[in-house]
Amino acid sequence: MSKQFFGTDGIRGAVGQYPITADFMLKLGWAAGRVFAETDCGTHVLIGKDTRVSGYMFESALEAGLVAAGARVTLLGPMPTPAVAMLTRSQKASAGIVISASHNLFSDNGIKFFNADGGKLSDEVELQIEAQLGQPMETVPSAELGKATRLSDAPGRYVEFCKNTFPAALSLRGLKLVVDCAHGATYQVAPQVFAELGASVVEVGAEPDGFNINEGVGSTSPATLQEKVLSEQADAGIAFDGDGDRVQCVAADGSVVDGDELLFIIAMDRMRRGGIVEGVVGTQMTNLGMEQGLA
């Protein structure tokens, strides 16, 4: 059976055009809550989002639908997509939801679900949710209604998680880094992570207003980062996209470090430190040079 709404990366489209509407999100939250309750998924769901103005509307709609189905909801606020996956695991939640359209402009939005392990929902569960969408919405009895709370220290938890992935013997002291947050979901965490690891941080794209996400900044607009690295005489620059699940790096001379180079650098550094590298996952665009260089 083919899926009507779920694509390879959730549900995405223009805000106000079906299915990216408040009424659909209300029904989607309810349908997901019903499916999670009827399967082994459980009924505790985390919701995170990026900084798009429409995210607040969709957060409220999803929350209402989930609660109407009897689910317990934890609201994370603006958080990077990887943070929602991590917190879904660490909070022992049943599922996680991200409200984002990634690198698109503010006029788009979307929904992505995570399972309890922080991975993608199975096709089977997505099909069950779509089937439930076709049923009339019925609210559970008042005594069975869910409840929504906020995890106020969510950014701090993710900052500590990121810092703990950094080798204990290393420090960023003495380095000047430009960090471009795309006016998106990383604005509360990325600059703090690098600063607490010792770097002098120059922030770019860290003033979201709901409308400026990915607008001339972030990983899809590397020229902004290149110019700032050169003007600040920084050692390097790091740019994220709107939901913080992709990165673009710039060297001190203003040149872009592409994805293959970045994967190669990380893998080689790990091997030099005695770490085990059983394989490196690239993309269809990964070139033969990286494969030969790591052989």
C-alpha positions as CSV (number, residue, x, y, z in Angstrom):
1,M,0.0,0.0,0.0
2,S,1.4,3.4,-0.9
3,K,1.5,6.3,1.5
4,Q,-0.6,9.5,0.8
5,F,1.1,11.9,3.1
6,F,4.4,10.6,4.4
7,G,7.4,11.0,2.0
8,T,11.0,10.0,2.5
9,D,11.5,12.6,5.2
10,G,8.1,13.1,6.8
11,I,5.4,15.5,5.5
12,R,6.4,18.8,4.1
13,G,4.8,21.7,2.0
14,A,3.7,25.3,1.9
15,V,2.1,26.6,5.0
16,G,-1.6,27.0,4.6
17,Q,-1.8,24.5,1.7
18,Y,-3.2,21.1,2.5
19,P,-1.8,19.1,4.4
20,I,0.3,21.8,6.0
21,T,-2.7,23.3,7.8
22,A,-3.7,23.7,11.5
23,D,-6.7,21.4,11.2
24,F,-4.7,18.6,9.5
25,M,-2.0,18.9,12.2
26,L,-4.7,18.5,14.9
27,K,-6.0,15.4,13.2
28,L,-2.4,14.1,12.6
29,G,-1.6,14.5,16.3
30,W,-4.7,12.6,17.3
31,A,-4.1,9.9,14.7
32,A,-0.5,9.4,15.8
33,G,-1.6,9.3,19.5
34,R,-4.2,6.6,18.8
35,V,-1.7,4.5,16.9
36,F,1.0,4.9,19.5
37,A,-1.5,3.9,22.2
38,E,-2.7,0.8,20.3
39,T,0.8,-0.5,19.5
40,D,3.9,-1.1,21.5
41,C,5.1,2.5,20.9
42,G,3.5,3.9,24.1
43,T,2.0,7.3,24.8
44,H,4.8,9.8,25.7
45,V,5.6,12.0,22.8
46,L,8.2,14.8,22.5
47,I,7.7,17.8,20.2
48,G,10.5,20.1,19.0
49,K,10.6,22.7,16.2
50,D,12.7,25.2,14.4
51,T,12.1,28.9,14.5
52,R,9.5,29.4,11.8
53,V,6.5,31.5,12.9
54,S,4.1,28.8,11.8
55,G,5.8,26.3,14.1
56,Y,4.0,27.7,17.1
57,M,0.6,27.1,15.5
58,F,1.5,23.6,14.5
59,E,3.0,22.8,17.9
60,S,-0.3,23.8,19.5
61,A,-2.4,21.8,17.0
62,L,-0.3,18.6,17.4
63,E,-0.3,19.0,21.2
64,A,-4.1,19.2,21.3
65,G,-4.5,16.2,19.0
66,L,-2.1,14.1,21.0
67,V,-3.7,15.0,24.3
68,A,-7.2,14.3,22.9
69,A,-5.9,10.8,22.1
70,G,-4.7,10.4,25.7
71,A,-1.0,10.9,25.0
72,R,1.5,12.7,27.4
73,V,3.3,15.4,25.6
74,T,6.7,17.1,26.4
75,L,7.3,20.4,24.5
76,L,11.0,21.1,23.8
77,G,10.7,24.5,22.0
78,P,13.1,25.4,19.3
79,M,15.7,22.6,19.1
80,P,17.8,21.0,16.4
81,T,16.4,17.9,14.7
82,P,19.3,15.7,16.1
83,A,18.5,17.0,19.6
84,V,14.9,15.8,19.4
85,A,16.2,12.4,18.3
86,M,18.6,12.3,21.2
87,L,16.1,13.6,23.8
88,T,13.5,11.1,22.6
89,R,16.0,8.3,23.6
90,S,17.2,9.9,26.8
91,Q,13.7,10.7,28.1
92,K,12.5,7.2,27.3
93,A,9.8,8.7,25.2
94,S,7.6,6.7,22.9
95,A,8.2,8.9,19.9
96,G,9.5,12.3,18.9
97,I,8.1,14.9,16.5
98,V,10.0,17.7,14.7
99,I,8.2,20.6,13.2
100,S,10.5,21.9,10.4
101,A,11.1,22.3,6.7
102,S,14.8,22.0,7.1
103,H,16.7,24.3,4.7
104,N,13.6,25.8,3.1
105,L,12.4,29.4,3.8
106,F,9.8,30.3,6.5
107,S,6.8,29.9,4.1
108,D,7.2,26.1,4.2
109,N,7.0,23.7,7.1
110,G,6.7,20.1,7.8
111,I,6.5,17.2,10.3
112,K,9.0,14.4,10.9
113,F,8.5,11.6,13.4
114,F,11.1,9.6,15.4
115,N,10.6,6.3,17.0
116,A,11.7,5.5,20.6
117,D,15.3,4.9,19.5
118,G,15.5,8.3,17.7
119,G,15.2,6.6,14.3
120,K,12.7,7.0,11.5
121,L,9.2,5.5,12.0
122,S,8.7,2.3,10.2
123,D,6.6,2.3,7.0
124,E,4.1,0.1,8.9
125,V,3.5,2.7,11.6
126,E,3.3,5.5,9.1
127,L,0.6,3.6,7.2
128,Q,-1.3,2.9,10.4
129,I,-1.2,6.7,11.1
130,E,-2.5,7.4,7.6
131,A,-5.3,4.9,8.1
132,Q,-6.3,6.4,11.4
133,L,-6.5,9.9,9.7
134,G,-9.4,8.5,7.7
135,Q,-11.4,7.8,10.9
136,P,-13.6,10.3,12.7
137,M,-11.8,12.1,15.5
138,E,-13.0,11.0,19.0
139,T,-11.6,12.5,22.2
140,V,-10.9,10.1,25.0
141,P,-13.0,10.5,28.3
142,S,-11.8,13.4,30.5
143,A,-10.2,11.1,33.0
144,E,-8.0,9.7,30.2
145,L,-6.9,12.9,28.6
146,G,-3.2,13.4,28.2
147,K,-1.2,16.3,29.6
148,A,1.4,18.6,28.1
149,T,4.5,20.0,29.9
150,R,7.7,21.8,28.9
151,L,11.2,20.6,29.3
152,S,12.7,23.9,30.2
153,D,16.3,22.7,30.3
154,A,16.2,20.9,26.9
155,P,18.9,23.2,25.3
156,G,21.3,22.7,28.2
157,R,20.9,18.9,28.0
158,Y,21.8,18.9,24.4
159,V,24.7,21.3,24.9
160,E,26.2,18.8,27.5
161,F,25.5,15.9,25.1
162,C,27.4,17.6,22.3
163,K,30.3,18.6,24.6
164,N,30.6,15.0,25.8
165,T,31.2,13.8,22.2
166,F,34.4,16.0,22.0
167,P,37.7,14.2,22.9
168,A,38.6,15.0,26.5
169,A,42.2,15.6,25.7
170,L,41.3,18.4,23.1
171,S,40.4,22.0,23.6
172,L,39.4,24.8,21.3
173,R,41.2,27.4,23.3
174,G,43.0,29.9,21.1
175,L,40.7,29.3,18.1
176,K,38.3,31.9,16.7
177,L,35.3,30.3,15.1
178,V,32.4,31.9,13.1
179,V,29.2,30.0,13.8
180,D,26.2,30.6,11.5
181,C,22.9,29.3,12.9
182,A,20.8,30.2,9.9
183,H,18.4,32.0,12.3
184,G,17.2,28.5,13.0
185,A,17.0,25.8,15.6
186,T,20.7,25.8,16.6
187,Y,20.8,29.4,17.7
188,Q,20.5,28.5,21.4
189,V,23.0,25.6,21.5
190,A,25.7,25.7,18.8
191,P,27.5,29.0,19.8
192,Q,27.4,27.8,23.5
193,V,28.8,24.4,22.7
194,F,31.9,25.9,20.9
195,A,32.3,28.6,23.5
196,E,32.3,26.2,26.4
197,L,34.8,24.1,24.6
198,G,37.1,27.1,24.7
199,A,36.7,28.8,21.3
200,S,36.2,32.5,20.7
201,V,32.8,32.5,18.9
202,V,31.5,35.0,16.4
203,E,27.8,34.5,15.9
204,V,26.0,34.9,12.6
205,G,22.3,34.1,12.0
206,A,21.5,33.8,15.6
207,E,18.7,36.3,15.8
208,P,15.5,34.4,14.6
209,D,12.3,36.4,14.2
210,G,10.1,33.7,12.8
211,F,10.6,34.9,9.2
212,N,14.3,35.1,8.5
213,I,15.2,31.4,8.8
214,N,17.7,30.4,6.0
215,E,17.4,33.8,4.5
216,G,20.9,34.6,3.1
217,V,22.5,32.7,6.0
218,G,23.2,29.1,6.9
219,S,24.6,26.1,5.1
220,T,22.7,26.9,1.9
221,S,24.3,30.4,1.7
222,P,28.0,29.7,2.4
223,A,29.1,33.1,0.9
224,T,27.9,34.8,4.1
225,L,30.1,32.5,6.2
226,Q,33.0,32.9,3.9
227,E,32.9,36.7,4.0
228,K,32.6,36.7,7.8
229,V,35.5,34.2,8.3
230,L,37.8,36.5,6.2
231,S,36.7,39.8,7.7
232,E,37.1,38.4,11.3
233,Q,40.3,36.6,10.4
234,A,38.8,33.5,12.0
235,D,40.4,30.1,12.0
236,A,37.3,28.4,10.6
237,G,33.6,28.8,10.1
238,I,30.7,26.4,10.7
239,A,27.2,26.9,9.2
240,F,24.1,24.9,10.0
241,D,20.8,24.8,8.1
242,G,17.4,25.8,9.6
243,D,16.8,22.6,11.7
244,G,20.5,21.9,12.4
245,D,20.8,18.5,10.7
246,R,23.3,19.5,8.1
247,V,26.6,21.5,8.2
248,Q,28.9,23.5,5.9
249,C,32.4,24.4,6.9
250,V,34.8,27.1,5.7
251,A,38.6,27.2,6.2
252,A,40.6,30.2,7.4
253,D,41.3,31.2,3.7
254,G,37.6,31.4,3.0
255,S,37.4,28.2,1.0
256,V,34.5,25.8,1.5
257,V,35.3,22.4,2.9
258,D,32.9,20.1,1.2
259,G,31.1,17.1,2.7
260,D,33.6,14.5,1.3
261,E,36.5,16.5,2.7
262,L,34.8,16.8,6.1
263,L,34.0,13.0,6.2
264,F,37.7,12.3,5.3
265,I,39.0,14.6,8.0
266,I,36.8,13.1,10.7
267,A,37.6,9.5,9.7
268,M,41.4,10.1,9.5
269,D,41.4,11.9,12.8
270,R,39.6,9.0,14.5
271,M,42.0,6.5,13.0
272,R,45.0,8.5,14.1
273,R,43.7,8.6,17.7
274,G,43.4,4.8,17.7
275,G,39.7,4.7,17.2
276,I,37.9,1.9,15.3
277,V,36.5,3.0,11.9
278,E,34.5,0.0,10.5
279,G,33.2,2.1,7.6
280,V,32.3,5.6,6.5
281,V,28.8,6.3,5.2
282,G,28.7,8.8,2.3
283,T,26.1,9.8,-0.2
284,Q,25.5,9.0,-3.9
285,M,27.7,12.1,-4.6
286,T,30.6,10.9,-2.5
287,N,33.6,10.8,-4.8
288,L,36.1,8.1,-5.4
289,G,39.0,10.2,-4.0
290,M,37.6,9.9,-0.5
291,E,37.2,6.1,-0.9
292,Q,40.7,5.7,-2.1
293,G,42.1,8.0,0.5
294,L,40.6,6.0,3.3
295,A,41.6,2.6,1.8
